Amino acid sequence: MGWNREGGLGKKEEGIIEPIRLGMTLGKLGVGKMKEDDQYTENLKRPEMAIETVETQEMAQKREILVEKQSKLEDELIRIKDTFRCDLCSKQYTNAMEYQQHLDSYDHNHKKRFIEMKQMTKKSEPKRVANSQKVDKAMEDAMAKAQKASQSMETNRPQLM
């Protein structure tokens, strides 16, 4: 009993030899599975998108309150994080211990001294410019005196013939 290629179906192998062909293919789904899926998808309703819903005044107020709370929370977090921020080095730290280690570090103090030196040189820059202008003026005065002295010597010198 059973099926083989040469014999037909049945106990005496008198049945059909060729398998029954279906007119349409159901893809990879079984015979009853397509009907079950169709019933499921007919009853399924897609959730509405935020764009499709009509916003009532109450919903708008709730949304605005939520947005305001979120912005306050973000501002508070930024303020808390700024507690452990070194503006001199542009670095952010997560806790007080790391921040204190940074403040005690060589890098931080080096940058601090470097900035202080820059400020000191900027303050002394106008004095240097003023001093150099004074020196230039004194040089010009000395040159003018020397020129006058040389001209007076030329006029007082006896001429030889």
BELFEN-V267921 format. One record per residue. N is the residue number from 1. PHI is phi in whole degrees, 0 to 359 (999 if undefined). Layout:
n=N phi=PHI
n=N phi=PHI
//
This chain:
n=1 phi=999
n=2 phi=118
n=3 phi=244
n=4 phi=220
n=5 phi=294
n=6 phi=280
n=7 phi=262
n=8 phi=272
n=9 phi=277
n=10 phi=107
n=11 phi=294
n=12 phi=259
n=13 phi=58
n=14 phi=261
n=15 phi=284
n=16 phi=292
n=17 phi=261
n=18 phi=278
n=19 phi=290
n=20 phi=286
n=21 phi=264
n=22 phi=273
n=23 phi=287
n=24 phi=236
n=25 phi=259
n=26 phi=259
n=27 phi=73
n=28 phi=260
n=29 phi=276
n=30 phi=286
n=31 phi=298
n=32 phi=269
n=33 phi=291
n=34 phi=296
n=35 phi=295
n=36 phi=295
n=37 phi=295
n=38 phi=298
n=39 phi=296
n=40 phi=293
n=41 phi=288
n=42 phi=292
n=43 phi=271
n=44 phi=279
n=45 phi=243
n=46 phi=287
n=47 phi=292
n=48 phi=287
n=49 phi=277
n=50 phi=298
n=51 phi=291
n=52 phi=282
n=53 phi=281
n=54 phi=270
n=55 phi=275
n=56 phi=274
n=57 phi=295
n=58 phi=296
n=59 phi=296
n=60 phi=296
n=61 phi=296
n=62 phi=298
n=63 phi=297
n=64 phi=295
n=65 phi=296
n=66 phi=297
n=67 phi=297
n=68 phi=296
n=69 phi=298
n=70 phi=295
n=71 phi=292
n=72 phi=297
n=73 phi=297
n=74 phi=297
n=75 phi=298
n=76 phi=296
n=77 phi=296
n=78 phi=297
n=79 phi=296
n=80 phi=294
n=81 phi=295
n=82 phi=296
n=83 phi=299
n=84 phi=251
n=85 phi=244
n=86 phi=260
n=87 phi=288
n=88 phi=297
n=89 phi=260
n=90 phi=58
n=91 phi=232
n=92 phi=246
n=93 phi=238
n=94 phi=272
n=95 phi=215
n=96 phi=293
n=97 phi=296
n=98 phi=297
n=99 phi=296
n=100 phi=294
n=101 phi=299
n=102 phi=296
n=103 phi=298
n=104 phi=273
n=105 phi=285
n=106 phi=295
n=107 phi=303
n=108 phi=297
n=109 phi=293
n=110 phi=296
n=111 phi=298
n=112 phi=297
n=113 phi=295
n=114 phi=297
n=115 phi=294
n=116 phi=297
n=117 phi=295
n=118 phi=300
n=119 phi=294
n=120 phi=295
n=121 phi=290
n=122 phi=294
n=123 phi=290
n=124 phi=276
n=125 phi=302
n=126 phi=299
n=127 phi=295
n=128 phi=297
n=129 phi=297
n=130 phi=296
n=131 phi=297
n=132 phi=293
n=133 phi=293
n=134 phi=297
n=135 phi=296
n=136 phi=299
n=137 phi=296
n=138 phi=297
n=139 phi=297
n=140 phi=298
n=141 phi=298
n=142 phi=296
n=143 phi=295
n=144 phi=295
n=145 phi=297
n=146 phi=295
n=147 phi=293
n=148 phi=296
n=149 phi=296
n=150 phi=292
n=151 phi=291
n=152 phi=291
n=153 phi=291
n=154 phi=292
n=155 phi=285
n=156 phi=271
n=157 phi=285
n=158 phi=288
n=159 phi=267
n=160 phi=263
n=161 phi=243
//
